[in-house]
Amino acid sequence: MSLTPDQLERYARHIMLRELGGPGQQKLLKSSIALVGLGALGGPAALYLAAAGVGHLTLIDDDVVSLSNLQRQVLFATCDTGAPKVYAGREALLAINPGLAVTLLPERLTAANAARLLEGADLVIDGSDSFATRFDVNAACHALGLNLISGAVGRWSAQVSTFKSGQTRGQPAANRLPCYRCLVSEAPEAEETCAAVGVVGPLAGMIGARLALEAIKELTGAGESLAGKLWLFDGLTGDSRMIGLSADPACPVCG
């Protein structure tokens, strides 16, 4: 696969990077990413992935655009209010990169349909705001051996991690990579969604961009993976820290 003159110009700033170059850009162009949730995190992530030249994006979301979304969901405009997010999102993404292939799945991911919705993906990004959905995405990625990049925001804080538990199935716990359920074993009694506790708008854009960055690293092999680590960010102080994650021998998914 060779890059066309238009692609050479469009992705020139990537091609200049030693860690990417032409071969890395070609990997992105041949890659397929499934985005679960096209809201505060999935929307910004999709914008940067489309701009970066990821060849195919699958957009999974059953929601419609509401006025309250627009404070942080920069993929949409006021005129999109009432429209299904996947359809409005596709128009915005194709306006950035007409060469992008987009699959629209206006469905809510569940344990019953996860394998079908994620079929064909090289990598999954979870930007949902429900523990039930996060658990179902995690279980499906573990079973399918897919890398999962997950993010969450609330109020002024955020977290991001990469989960590759499906790649170490069957190994002793000491040698296994953790899954999301190793981090969160059970859903809390009261979920602190953005609707329940609020969130500062630009934080969602920061974390969505971080999800896209980690996806590009995983697809091209650039830099260090976040697998086995959790990145935490405090928007009020600007401080961030990295903590280690271990596989839980009693994990209901990968234990």
Buried (B, 14 or more C-beta within 10 A) or exposed (E): EEBEEEBEEBBEEBBEEEEBBBEBBBBBBBBBBBBBBBBBBBBBBBBBBBBBBBBBBBBBBBBBBEEEBBBBBBBBEEEBBEBBBBBBBBBBBBEEBEEBEBBBBBEBBEEEBBEEBBEEBBBBBBBBBBBBBBBBBBBBBBBBEBBBBBBBBBBBBBBBBBBBBBBBEEEEBEEBBBBBBBBBBEEEEEBBBBEEEEBBEEBBBBBBBBBBBBBBBBBBEBEEBBBBBBBBBBBEEEEEEEEEBEBBEEBEBBB
